[in-house]
Every structure is written in structure tokens, then in C-alpha cells.
Amino acid sequence: MQTDPTLAGEPNDSPNPPRAAPRKASARFMLTHPLHILSLGFGSGLSPVAPGTVGTLFAWMSFVVFNPHLTVAEWGALIVVGFVAGCWFTGFTAKKMGIADPSPVVWDEIVAFWLVLLLVTPATFTGQLWAFIVFRFFDMVKPPPIRYFDRHLKGGFGIMFDDLVAAFFTLLVIALWRMTV
């Protein structure tokens, strides 16, 4: 009877080594590396219910707090740097968690919703609320082509890009709505 060498304690040289069990996001996990703090939206992604929605609410609150202190150019730079850096550190966190696109990683929602709010400002609270609702619809439902990008783009770029497309569709809906009123 032949035994599997990997079960006998010998090194596994196969091209597809067994994967570690996925790690659950927790405050302890988040605090193991500064990049996890960013990826998990400063803890907003740790919500046990609808972490993407809570991350988007965090984006909205932080936009309201920082908007009086940042120019449009500074917001633009923050969003561009946030997207580029986010491609790296959301991928890093996802890899550490062992999940391709973990729901607690909400930096993608934060950056994408900052973009939406920047481009709809000035807007009333009601206008921002509608932007929030429309963005969450596109991010959760992922109609084509968002679903295509979500399924086919991998790593941190994939995590970030589908939310950028959701932001684009949100802005398109808002622009079309503004044209009709």
C-alpha cells in the first residue's frame, strides 16, 4: 500500500500546494499590520452585517468631515493615490486572509464613494443619500459589466476596479437624472 508523501510529513513539492484555511477578519487581525487597518476601513469593514454598506457610510462621514479642509485638487490626489495604493494593500490583506475579495476589505468602497461625492458636490443631504443608495445598488447587485470585472480581474486591482466601475455607473445615473429635472 502506497501512502501520500504529504501525509507522512515530507515537503509538498506539488505545483498546487494545499491552501491555508481562510482567516476571519477581526480587530486582532486588523491590528497585525497597518495596511490591514486601511484595507478594513479603519474597522468599518469588521461590521458583522453589511460591511460594504458600513464602509460606504464611513466614506460618507469622512468625506463630510474632511471636505471643508481639502480642495478639489487635493481630493483628486487623495482618490488617485488611494486607488493606486489600494490596489497593493487590499491585495495584501486579501492574500493574508486567504480570500480573493473578502467582504471586510472596504477600502475599495471608500475610495469609489469619495469619488462619487466629490463629483456630485455641492449636493444636499438628500442628494448625497441618493448617491449612497445608487452606489450601494451597483456595488451589491453588480449588473453587467460590473459583474464581469468582479469575476475576471484578480488581486488588489480587481478588488478596487469593480467599485470604480460602480462609481462610474452611479455618476451616470445621477447625470441622467439631473438632465431630466
C-alpha positions as CSV (number, residue, x, y, z in Angstrom):
1,M,0.0,0.0,0.0
2,Q,1.4,3.4,-1.1
3,T,1.0,6.4,1.2
4,D,0.8,10.0,0.2
5,P,4.2,11.6,1.0
6,T,2.5,14.8,2.1
7,L,0.7,12.9,4.8
8,A,4.0,11.4,6.0
9,G,5.4,14.8,6.9
10,E,7.6,15.2,3.8
11,P,7.6,18.5,2.0
12,N,5.0,19.1,-0.6
13,D,6.6,19.9,-4.0
14,S,3.3,19.8,-6.0
15,P,2.6,22.8,-8.2
16,N,-0.6,23.4,-6.2
17,P,0.2,23.2,-2.5
18,P,-2.7,23.0,-0.1
19,R,-4.1,26.4,0.8
20,A,-4.4,27.5,4.4
21,A,-7.9,27.9,5.8
22,P,-9.2,31.5,5.2
23,R,-8.6,33.9,8.1
24,K,-11.6,35.7,9.7
25,A,-11.3,39.4,9.9
26,S,-11.2,40.6,13.5
27,A,-9.8,43.6,15.4
28,R,-6.9,41.4,16.3
29,F,-6.2,40.5,12.7
30,M,-6.6,44.2,11.7
31,L,-4.0,45.3,14.2
32,T,-1.4,42.8,13.0
33,H,-0.4,45.2,10.1
34,P,-1.0,48.9,9.4
35,L,-2.2,48.0,5.8
36,H,-5.0,45.9,7.2
37,I,-6.2,48.9,9.1
38,L,-6.6,50.8,5.8
39,S,-8.0,47.8,3.9
40,L,-10.6,47.2,6.6
41,G,-11.7,50.8,6.5
42,F,-10.3,51.7,10.0
43,G,-12.6,48.9,11.4
44,S,-15.7,49.7,9.4
45,G,-15.3,46.5,7.4
46,L,-15.4,44.5,10.6
47,S,-19.2,45.0,10.8
48,P,-20.9,41.6,11.1
49,V,-23.8,42.9,9.0
50,A,-23.3,44.5,5.5
51,P,-19.6,45.5,5.9
52,G,-19.6,47.1,2.4
53,T,-22.5,49.3,3.4
54,V,-20.8,50.3,6.7
55,G,-17.6,51.0,4.8
56,T,-19.5,53.3,2.4
57,L,-21.1,55.0,5.3
58,F,-17.6,55.6,6.7
59,A,-16.6,57.0,3.4
60,W,-19.6,59.4,3.5
61,M,-18.8,60.5,7.1
62,S,-15.1,61.0,6.4
63,F,-15.9,63.0,3.3
64,V,-18.2,65.3,5.3
65,V,-15.5,65.8,7.9
66,F,-12.6,66.4,5.5
67,N,-14.3,68.2,2.7
68,P,-14.2,71.7,4.3
69,H,-10.4,71.2,4.6
70,L,-9.5,69.8,1.2
71,T,-9.6,71.4,-2.2
72,V,-10.9,69.6,-5.2
73,A,-7.3,69.0,-6.4
74,E,-6.3,67.6,-3.0
75,W,-9.4,65.3,-3.1
76,G,-8.4,64.2,-6.6
77,A,-4.9,63.4,-5.5
78,L,-6.2,61.5,-2.4
79,I,-8.5,59.5,-4.6
80,V,-5.8,58.7,-7.2
81,V,-3.3,57.7,-4.5
82,G,-5.9,55.9,-2.6
83,F,-6.8,53.8,-5.7
84,V,-3.2,53.0,-6.7
85,A,-2.1,52.2,-3.2
86,G,-5.3,50.4,-2.5
87,C,-4.6,48.0,-5.4
88,W,-1.5,47.0,-3.5
89,F,-2.7,46.9,0.1
90,T,-6.2,45.4,-0.4
91,G,-4.5,42.6,-2.4
92,F,-2.0,42.2,0.5
93,T,-4.8,41.9,3.1
94,A,-6.9,39.6,0.8
95,K,-3.8,37.3,0.4
96,K,-3.2,37.2,4.2
97,M,-6.9,36.4,4.7
98,G,-6.8,33.7,2.0
99,I,-9.8,35.0,0.2
100,A,-9.8,36.6,-3.3
101,D,-12.1,39.5,-2.4
102,P,-13.0,39.5,1.2
103,S,-16.1,41.4,2.2
104,P,-14.4,43.1,5.2
105,V,-12.0,44.8,2.8
106,V,-13.9,48.0,2.2
107,W,-11.1,50.4,1.1
108,D,-12.5,50.0,-2.4
109,E,-15.9,51.2,-1.4
110,I,-14.3,54.2,0.5
111,V,-12.3,55.4,-2.4
112,A,-15.0,54.9,-5.0
113,F,-17.7,56.7,-2.9
114,W,-15.3,59.6,-2.2
115,L,-15.1,60.0,-6.0
116,V,-18.9,59.9,-6.3
117,L,-19.3,62.5,-3.5
118,L,-16.6,64.7,-4.9
119,L,-18.2,64.8,-8.3
120,V,-21.8,65.4,-7.1
121,T,-20.8,68.1,-4.6
122,P,-22.4,70.5,-3.9
123,A,-25.3,68.3,-3.1
124,T,-27.9,68.4,-0.4
125,F,-28.1,65.7,2.2
126,T,-30.9,64.2,0.2
127,G,-28.7,64.3,-3.0
128,Q,-25.9,62.6,-1.1
129,L,-28.3,60.0,0.3
130,W,-29.5,59.1,-3.2
131,A,-25.9,58.9,-4.4
132,F,-25.3,56.5,-1.5
133,I,-28.3,54.3,-2.4
134,V,-27.5,54.2,-6.1
135,F,-23.8,53.4,-5.4
136,R,-24.8,50.6,-3.0
137,F,-27.2,49.2,-5.6
138,F,-24.5,49.0,-8.2
139,D,-21.9,47.6,-5.8
140,M,-24.2,44.9,-4.3
141,V,-26.1,43.8,-7.4
142,K,-23.1,44.1,-9.8
143,P,-25.0,44.3,-13.0
144,P,-23.0,43.8,-16.2
145,P,-20.3,44.9,-16.9
146,I,-19.5,45.3,-13.2
147,R,-20.1,41.6,-12.6
148,Y,-17.6,40.8,-15.4
149,F,-14.9,42.9,-13.9
150,D,-15.6,41.5,-10.4
151,R,-15.2,37.9,-11.7
152,H,-12.3,38.3,-14.1
153,L,-10.0,40.8,-12.6
154,K,-7.9,39.4,-9.7
155,G,-5.8,40.7,-6.9
156,G,-5.9,44.2,-5.5
157,F,-6.6,45.8,-8.9
158,G,-9.7,43.6,-9.2
159,I,-10.9,44.4,-5.7
160,M,-10.6,48.1,-6.5
161,F,-11.7,48.3,-10.1
162,D,-15.2,46.9,-9.9
163,D,-16.1,49.6,-7.3
164,L,-14.6,52.2,-9.6
165,V,-17.0,51.0,-12.3
166,A,-19.9,51.1,-9.8
167,A,-19.0,54.7,-9.1
168,F,-19.0,55.5,-12.8
169,F,-22.5,54.0,-13.2
170,T,-23.7,55.9,-10.1
171,L,-22.4,59.1,-11.6
172,L,-24.0,58.3,-14.9
173,V,-27.4,57.7,-13.3
174,I,-27.1,61.0,-11.3
175,A,-26.1,62.9,-14.5
176,L,-29.1,61.4,-16.4
177,W,-31.4,62.2,-13.6
178,R,-30.1,65.8,-13.4
179,M,-30.7,66.2,-17.1
180,T,-34.3,65.3,-16.8
181,V,-35.2,67.7,-14.0
